[in-house]
């Protein structure tokens, strides 16, 4: 399952995704990973959630992040949840490409039974193809 939490900047999306990641620890038997573009959320997460700061890796584009995620999956068969806070801060991508990127992520989710939760700061209307992912 791929779940998108979208809203205006400052609307509480980051707090919500951190809360969801911490709640997953209680019920999840597998690994949970939290990906962010900086270290702000690191200290708010339960210690068992693996935190990845993308500033430490040369990832700028959507395909690079998708490849990175595939590498995580291939290295750990036990991943149950992946959280990505602020997708547009993590990668440079336009809305049309983002719709395609979410479709690829949805395929990964189905193939490997991984839940993805992603936040997106956006003021305008979202592309129709992203509506099915909105939580």
N, C-alpha and C positions, 0 to 999 in steps of 0.2 A: 504494500500500500504506500502511496506517495501522498502526503498531506502538505498543503500549502497554507501558511498563515500569512496573509497579505494585509497591508494597511499603511496608513501614513506614518512617516517618521515620528518617533516619540509616542506611538500608540500602545506600547507595552508588549510588542512582539518578542523582544529578546527575553524579557522576564518570563513570558509564557513558555518559550521553548526551553529555557533552563528548568522551569518547573516541571515540564513534561519529561525532560531527560532524567531529572531526579526521581520522578514517580516511577519511571520504567525500571529503575534499579530494584524497586521493591518486588515487582512481579516478573521481571525478565530473567530467564535462565541463561541467556546468551550475552554476548558482548554488546555494549552500547558505546557509540563513538560520537563525539561532538566536534564539529568542524567550524572554525570561526576565522575571521581575518585579523584578529588581534587577541590579546590575553584577557580582556575585560571579564569574560564569563568564567574563566578558569577557576577562580576561587569560590564561586557560587555553586559549582557542580560537586556532586558526591564523588568521593575519591575513586570509586570503581568505574566511573564513566571516563573512557579514554578521551583526553582532550588533544586536539590537533590544531595548532596555530598555522594557518596557511602562509603567514609572513615568512616562515622558515623554509618554504619550498618555492621553486620557480614556476608557479602556476598562475596564469593570467587569463586563459581562454577556457571556454566551456568544455572543449574536447580534452584539454589537459586535466581538468578537474575530474571529468568522467573516467579518464585513464587512471588517475590517482585512486579513485574510488574502486575501480576494478582491481587495482593492485592490492588494496586493503582486503577486498573480498577474497581474492585468490590466496592471500597469505593467512587468512583466518576464516575457517569454515563456520565459526560459531557466532558471527555477527548477526544480531537480531534487529538492532536499531541504529540508524545513522541520522544525526541531527545536523543541519547546516544553518547557521545564523547569518542572515544578510547575504543572500546569494549574489546580489548585484554589487556588493562590496568585495566579494571573493573573486569574481570573474567579470571580464568585460564581455557583455553580450547584449544584443538588442532583443526586443520582446518577441519577434518572430522566431529568432534562433532559440530563445528561451523555451518557447512552446515545444520545439523539436527536442531540445535537451531534456525537458521533463518527460517526453514520450520515451526517450532512451532510458531514462532513470526508471520509469514505470516498467519497462521490459526487464531491467535488472532486478527490480523489486519482486516481480512475478517469478523470474527464473531462480532466484536464490532465497526467496521468502524473507526479505528484509524490509522493514518499515522505515521509510524516509519521512522526516519532518523538516520543512524548510521555511524560513521566513523571507519575506520580500517586502521591502519598502517601496511603495508605489502610490502616487496620488491619483493618476488617471484610471481609465477603464483598462482592464486586463484583456488580453486576447481571449476569444471564445474558447480556444483549445485548452486554456489553463483553468477554466471554471470548474472542470470536473475534479480538480485536485484541491480546491479551496475547502478548508476545514470549517 
